[in-house]
Amino acid sequence: MRVNEKILTEVGTNEWQVVVFYLGQQAFAINVDKTREILRWTGCRPVPDANPAMIGITTVRGEVLPLVDLGRYLKIDTDVELENSKIIIAEFNEIKLGFVVEGVERIYRINSDELDASLTGTFLGENSLYVIKRDDRNIILLDYERIVQTVNPSLMSQYRLDEVKAAKLTLGLGDLDRYRILVAEDSPLIRRQVIDVLADGGFHNVESVGHGKAAWDRISEEDPGHFDLLISDIEMPKMDGFALTRLVKQDEERRDMPVVIFSSIMADDIRRKAASIGAEAQITKPEIGGLVEKVCELLLERSSGKSSD
């Protein structure tokens, strides 16, 4: 099953699509934009010294891909043999891999208002971001970035910036603590990593929120110019990154605040959507050095513009 004929929603409507799949008796979901295709069991070859959930590698259309058994990772008992399982081929953060699941149901269109984060980090644990309430049942949306980084800890090193490079990037910006940056990101792990890498670059006046509505509340309740730059994820509850960016760019007093869309999914159509609503930059999440570089570039442009006014 190919997942390439997507029904594109209007930019900024807070609507997106998810593939619903099963592990045990529980339904889970993954964003369609992260999903490339769904396959029957392909077989796999073991990899030594790997995380127990990384059950091996497989070859799909000539491409070697790692396989992560989500049931094993989440410690969910299953009666389904691997030979009868399904593989969701996913691509995000410039990584392509297969998630092994029991079965796949269908694609649902959801609204960000349907995402309930009230149990995140407590009863749901650190691997689950939201509960989607649909058809009298609860569908769990997992933090796939966290899962992949846990299975492959070497990926964590991408989220650091060395001091020499940081000094070069921030040259000409003056006192970095005078710049106020707002981060809107739903994953606690990624939110922490963005704050840390900005701190590596010398930016300590950073505020973070977990969804787009909270970001807009902070932006709109403050005087125009309170925040110098916004970094926003796309997938978020209550208000997604596109809707948030559109509000910023439609506000006469705040539209000059640069917006960086920082997402794990940055296909061409996503980049076009971001550009169409006025986002100044679109960065893929592994490009953490690129994020700091773009932040410095936009802040320098904004400072120069204000000086010439």
Secondary structure, 3 states (H helix, E strand, C coil): CECCCCCCCCCCCCEEEEEEEEECCEEEEEEHHHEEEEEECCCCECCCCCCCCEEEEEEECCEEEEEEEHHHHHCCCCCCCHHHCEEEEEEECCEEEEEEECEEEEEEEEEHHHEECCCCCCCCCCCEEEEEEECCEEEEEECHHHHHHHHCHHHHHHHCCCHHHHHHHCCCCCCHHHCCEEEECCCHHHHHHHHHHHHHCCCCCEEEECCHHHHHHHHHHCCCCCCCEEEECCCCCCCCHHHHHHHHHHCCCCCCCCEEEEECCCCHHHHHHHHHCCCCEEEECCCHHHHHHHHHHHHHHHHHHHHHC
